[in-house]
Amino acid sequence: MGFFSFLLLGLIAGAIAKLILPGKQAGGWFITLLLGVVGAFLGGWLGGLLFNADMDSFFSLSTWLLAIAGSIIVLLVYGAVTGRGRRNAH
């Protein structure tokens, strides 16, 4: 799969991950989509490392599931780092 295909996959996976995760994530849609691209790369790398998954096909279910899972992981980590969901003590 080429770079632009993986970029498109990451953008779509980021949007799907944002729809799956409850609540608001910091940064809005633009940051979420960028984090989705990072998550797709992370999911592909982890899938290849742990499950020997082949990420060559854009239309493969395993490619999409790994990209979405990676995007969810990255969004959760980003939310934990930015402190989203914490209450302000006034």
C-alpha positions as a Markdown table, in Angstrom:
| # | Residue | x | y | z |
|---|---|---|---|---|
| 1 | Met | 0.0 | 0.0 | 0.0 |
| 2 | Gly | 1.4 | 3.4 | -0.9 |
| 3 | Phe | 1.9 | 6.4 | 1.3 |
| 4 | Phe | -1.1 | 8.3 | 0.1 |
| 5 | Ser | -3.4 | 5.2 | 0.5 |
| 6 | Phe | -2.1 | 4.9 | 4.1 |
| 7 | Leu | -2.7 | 8.6 | 4.7 |
| 8 | Leu | -6.3 | 8.3 | 3.5 |
| 9 | Leu | -6.7 | 5.2 | 5.6 |
| 10 | Gly | -5.4 | 7.0 | 8.6 |
| 11 | Leu | -7.7 | 10.0 | 8.1 |
| 12 | Ile | -10.8 | 7.7 | 7.8 |
| 13 | Ala | -9.7 | 5.6 | 10.7 |
| 14 | Gly | -9.2 | 8.7 | 12.9 |
| 15 | Ala | -12.7 | 9.8 | 12.0 |
| 16 | Ile | -14.1 | 6.4 | 12.9 |
| 17 | Ala | -12.1 | 6.3 | 16.1 |
| 18 | Lys | -13.5 | 9.8 | 17.1 |
| 19 | Leu | -17.1 | 8.4 | 16.5 |
| 20 | Ile | -16.4 | 5.4 | 18.6 |
| 21 | Leu | -14.8 | 7.2 | 21.6 |
| 22 | Pro | -17.4 | 8.8 | 23.9 |
| 23 | Gly | -17.1 | 12.5 | 24.9 |
| 24 | Lys | -15.1 | 15.3 | 23.4 |
| 25 | Gln | -11.4 | 14.9 | 22.5 |
| 26 | Ala | -9.1 | 17.9 | 22.8 |
| 27 | Gly | -8.1 | 19.6 | 19.5 |
| 28 | Gly | -11.2 | 19.1 | 17.4 |
| 29 | Trp | -11.5 | 17.2 | 14.2 |
| 30 | Phe | -8.2 | 18.4 | 12.6 |
| 31 | Ile | -6.0 | 17.1 | 15.5 |
| 32 | Thr | -8.1 | 14.0 | 15.7 |
| 33 | Leu | -7.6 | 13.2 | 12.0 |
| 34 | Leu | -3.8 | 13.8 | 12.3 |
| 35 | Leu | -3.8 | 11.5 | 15.3 |
| 36 | Gly | -5.7 | 9.0 | 13.3 |
| 37 | Val | -2.9 | 8.9 | 10.7 |
| 38 | Val | -0.4 | 8.4 | 13.5 |
| 39 | Gly | -2.7 | 5.7 | 14.9 |
| 40 | Ala | -3.0 | 4.0 | 11.6 |
| 41 | Phe | 0.8 | 3.8 | 11.3 |
| 42 | Leu | 1.0 | 2.6 | 14.9 |
| 43 | Gly | -1.7 | 0.0 | 14.3 |
| 44 | Gly | 0.0 | -1.3 | 11.2 |
| 45 | Trp | 3.4 | -1.5 | 12.9 |
| 46 | Leu | 2.0 | -3.3 | 16.0 |
| 47 | Gly | -0.1 | -5.6 | 13.8 |
| 48 | Gly | 2.9 | -6.6 | 11.8 |
| 49 | Leu | 5.0 | -7.0 | 14.9 |
| 50 | Leu | 2.6 | -8.9 | 17.1 |
| 51 | Phe | 0.3 | -10.7 | 14.6 |
| 52 | Asn | 2.5 | -10.8 | 11.4 |
| 53 | Ala | -0.5 | -9.0 | 9.8 |
| 54 | Asp | -0.1 | -7.9 | 6.2 |
| 55 | Met | -0.9 | -4.2 | 5.7 |
| 56 | Asp | -0.6 | -4.2 | 1.9 |
| 57 | Ser | -4.3 | -4.2 | 0.9 |
| 58 | Phe | -6.4 | -1.1 | 1.4 |
| 59 | Phe | -9.6 | -3.0 | 1.3 |
| 60 | Ser | -8.6 | -5.7 | 3.8 |
| 61 | Leu | -10.7 | -6.0 | 7.0 |
| 62 | Ser | -7.6 | -6.6 | 9.1 |
| 63 | Thr | -5.9 | -3.4 | 7.7 |
| 64 | Trp | -8.9 | -1.4 | 8.7 |
| 65 | Leu | -9.3 | -2.9 | 12.1 |
| 66 | Leu | -5.7 | -2.4 | 13.0 |
| 67 | Ala | -5.8 | 1.2 | 11.8 |
| 68 | Ile | -8.9 | 2.0 | 13.8 |
| 69 | Ala | -7.5 | 0.2 | 16.9 |
| 70 | Gly | -4.2 | 2.1 | 16.6 |
| 71 | Ser | -6.2 | 5.4 | 16.2 |
| 72 | Ile | -8.2 | 4.7 | 19.3 |
| 73 | Ile | -5.0 | 4.0 | 21.3 |
| 74 | Val | -3.4 | 7.2 | 20.1 |
| 75 | Leu | -6.6 | 9.2 | 20.9 |
| 76 | Leu | -6.8 | 7.7 | 24.4 |
| 77 | Val | -3.1 | 8.4 | 25.1 |
| 78 | Tyr | -3.5 | 12.0 | 23.7 |
| 79 | Gly | -6.6 | 12.5 | 25.9 |
| 80 | Ala | -4.7 | 11.2 | 29.0 |
| 81 | Val | -1.7 | 13.4 | 28.3 |
| 82 | Thr | -3.8 | 16.6 | 27.6 |
| 83 | Gly | -5.9 | 15.9 | 30.8 |
| 84 | Arg | -9.2 | 15.8 | 28.9 |
| 85 | Gly | -12.0 | 14.7 | 31.2 |
| 86 | Arg | -10.6 | 16.1 | 34.4 |
| 87 | Arg | -12.7 | 18.5 | 36.4 |
| 88 | Asn | -11.5 | 22.0 | 37.3 |
| 89 | Ala | -11.5 | 22.4 | 41.0 |
| 90 | His | -12.9 | 25.9 | 41.7 |
